[in-house]
Amino acid sequence: MKRTMLAAAVLAATPISSFAFDDVGRVISSTPIMTQVSTPTQHCYTETAAPQPQQHGYAGAILGGAAGGLLGAQFGKGKGKVAAAAAGAAVGAVAGDRIENRDVGAQPAQRCETVNNVEMRVTGYTVVYKYAGREFTTTTPATMNYAPGTRLPLEVSVAPR
């Protein structure tokens, strides 16, 4: 109160149109202003996919059998030539079938998904304070993310009407 009276006396003695000075107000209460903040983050992991069953084909067995039969016929004489051709056809058919219908196997694949992390943050305070015998309410800026304490710094401006 003494500062306010001093400021009024200085203002009365000074021939200027306005006057400002620093002072403090007594904090009565301060309530945090909470805001929900969502921060997206990416979560990645490796997944091993099971091979998909494929339809069984017979072209490999047919081609392998024909190629094996021709190759086997190049060996032996007489009935041995027929036996070699038959053995070559059987081996070729099995080999051709395995080549065409082999399983690819499980393949690792990287998967990523965006996850929203939601949290509550203080984005200011609603402050009720007393100055010069009167109560005032103000909201602190978001940059002030701490409670004001028991005293609130003020800039007091005085100007004639």
Sequence and secondary structure as in RCSB ss.txt:
>XXXX:A:sequence
MKRTMLAAAVLAATPISSFAFDDVGRVISSTPIMTQVSTPTQHCYTETAAPQPQQHGYAGAILGGAAGGLLGAQF
GKGKGKVAAAAAGAAVGAVAGDRIENRDVGAQPAQRCETVNNVEMRVTGYTVVYKYAGREFTTTTPATMNYAPGT
RLPLEVSVAPR
>XXXX:A:secstr
 HHHHHHHHHHHHS  S EEEEEEEEEEEEEEEEEEEEEEEEEEEEEEE         HHHHHHHHHHHHHHTTS
 STHHHHHHHHHHHHHHHHHHHHHHT     EEEEEEEEEEEEEEEEEEEEEEEEETTEEEEEE  TT  S  TT
EEEEEEEE   
